[in-house]
Amino acid sequence: MTEPAELQSCPRLASAFELFGKRWNAVIIDVLLQRPARFGELARAVPGLSQRVLSERLRELSEAGLVERHVDTGSPITVTYSLTDRGLSLAPAMQAMREWAAGTEDGSESGPATR
């Protein structure tokens, strides 16, 4: 009888979950998948998210190459946040998460992808 293969974690996946495991990051991405938004719109769209934390999370997501900050220097100055192509590429994963989350609304402990 042969030994089972050694289990391994994927470093890239671990890195992705380090970013998305932070509270609010995935929710901000999900909101920005709807359309670009100003800071105040994002703050209103995510109840319970403070402006300080929103600012931090937008900076992190920008540094990760997922969110862009656009400044319109007209009068008044407006700042809009949108997803980069890399951020937009998360749409299928976010849709899968929404479907999984909808499957847990019945009170079960697992989503629809159970065995």
ABEGO torsion letter per residue (X at the ends): XBBBBBBBBBAAAAAAAAAAABBGAAAAAAAAAAEBBBAAAAAAABBGBBAAAAAAAAAAAAAAGABBBBBBABOBBBBBBBBBAAAAAAAAAAAAAAAAAAAAAAGBABBAABX
